[in-house]
Amino acid sequence: MTESSNALPPLGRIPPNVFCAADYEIMARRFIAPPSHAYIAGGCGRDGTLAANRQVFQYREILPRLLRDLSAGHTRLDLLGHRLPHPIMLAPVAYQQLVHPLAEIETARAAAATDTCMVLSTLSSRTLEEVAQHAGVDRWFQLYFQPTRNATVDLLQRAKSAGYRAIMVTLDTAIKAPSLGALQAGFTMPPDVTAVNLSAYPVPGAKILERGESRIFQGMMREAPSWDDLAWLLKQTNLPVIVKGVMHPADAQRFQAMGVAAQVVSNHGGRSLDGAPASLSVLPRIRAAVGPDYPLLFDSGIRSGSDIFKALASGADAVMIGRLQVYALAVAGALGVAHMLKLLREEFEVCMAQAGCATLSEIGPGMLFSENSEAGTC
């Protein structure tokens, strides 16, 4: 822990009273300093989109099928040329030293132990090279465009040299409004929690605004990436490039046409634009826009195995877990994250079995209830 508080230190064992993955969210309040918890748990603005991400799952109902043969059931999938044992990934989450002194190293150890693909944030508390030594073979690097192209290219080269298999570029948070809850809690980033991957790159000087210029448009947004920047990025690496933060079908089609390898339907867990729809609400529209075979990932709001099932039935090929990994990390380090992933995977398999789906390919829109469900063919 980096803040003085009454928060408990991480346990060296799996807590005996955790019965489902979501229990880690409840327990985490005891292990994270209140200001940091407000920052991690919050979204942006008044947290309307944050709440919508969870609420929408309540209105998706699973329509089970009977007497199906599940004897050869499994959760394997092929994604970007690699076989994964399950469709659960660890999303990029910044500054994990806020909740554990070993930060992303512990998360990486949990990913390796559970055969889970980990996506490491540019803003990690440990260097991408150090984390790579502890992560499994399936590891990706999440990239933020840097103020200079030289720094961006250097990050790409470092990620490839460290064995990361794909680049996930986040495009939806060039500017971010803080959560009012975090502001009210008095959260400030502790001085010893830094984005160590960026420590060697020059920091641009502050832009002096002319009279009449906007602090937002001509100030904060001056370094925001453009379509031309993305086209340039695609030429800088032979690793698959995934775009994160997609919410509009027209954007999804343009990314696909440019040669983006996959996309993540995400509103950044409610941390980018307060008032945007829930990610799950737009997922079917994005799937319809890019077609049935294009790789789509999903994040924002996953807390259970049935949530994963509903996301896949709505069009995702795999899901990413964000806040739950941080909560589990805070409670019990690598053991906690590994245990959370084990619980999620078993919850998902139980849901598949009860719904009558032996493989991921059988989880489609027809497995979700609607007034026209009787016409479904799944």
Stockholm file with secondary structure:
# STOCKHOLM 1.0

chainA/1-378         MTESSNALPPLGRIPPNVFCAADYEIMARRFIAPPSHAYIAGGCGRDGTLAANRQVFQYREILPRLLRDLSAGHTRLDLLGHRLPHPIMLAPVAYQQLVHPLAEIETARAAAATDTCMVLSTLSSRTLEEVAQHAGVDRWFQLYFQPTRNATVDLLQRAKSAGYRAIMVTLDTAIKAPSLGALQAGFTMPPDVTAVNLSAYPVPGAKILERGESRIFQGMMREAPSWDDLAWLLKQTNLPVIVKGVMHPADAQRFQAMGVAAQVVSNHGGRSLDGAPASLSVLPRIRAAVGPDYPLLFDSGIRSGSDIFKALASGADAVMIGRLQVYALAVAGALGVAHMLKLLREEFEVCMAQAGCATLSEIGPGMLFSENSEAGTC
#=GR chainA/1-378 SS CCSCSSCCCCCSSCCTTCCSTTHHHHHGGGTSCHHHHHHHHCCSBTCHHHHHHHHHHHTCCBCCCCSCCCTTCCCCEEETTEEESSSEEECCCSCGGGTCTTTHHHHHHHHHHTTCEEEECTTCSSCHHHHHTTSCSCEEEEECCCSSHHHHHHHHHHHHHTTCCCEEEECSCSSCCCBHHHHHTTCCCCTTCCCGGGTTSCCCCCCCCCTTCCIIIIIGGGGCCCHHHHHHHHTTCSSCEEEEEECCHHHHHHHHHHTCCEEEECCGGGTSCTTCCCHHHHHHHHHHHHCTTSCEEECSSCCSHHHHHHHHHTTCSEEEECHHHHHHHHHHHHHHHHHHHHHHHHHHHHHHHHHTCSSGGGCSGGGBCCTTGGGCCC
#=GC SS_cons         CCSCSSCCCCCSSCCTTCCSTTHHHHHGGGTSCHHHHHHHHCCSBTCHHHHHHHHHHHTCCBCCCCSCCCTTCCCCEEETTEEESSSEEECCCSCGGGTCTTTHHHHHHHHHHTTCEEEECTTCSSCHHHHHTTSCSCEEEEECCCSSHHHHHHHHHHHHHTTCCCEEEECSCSSCCCBHHHHHTTCCCCTTCCCGGGTTSCCCCCCCCCTTCCIIIIIGGGGCCCHHHHHHHHTTCSSCEEEEEECCHHHHHHHHHHTCCEEEECCGGGTSCTTCCCHHHHHHHHHHHHCTTSCEEECSSCCSHHHHHHHHHTTCSEEEECHHHHHHHHHHHHHHHHHHHHHHHHHHHHHHHHHTCSSGGGCSGGGBCCTTGGGCCC
//
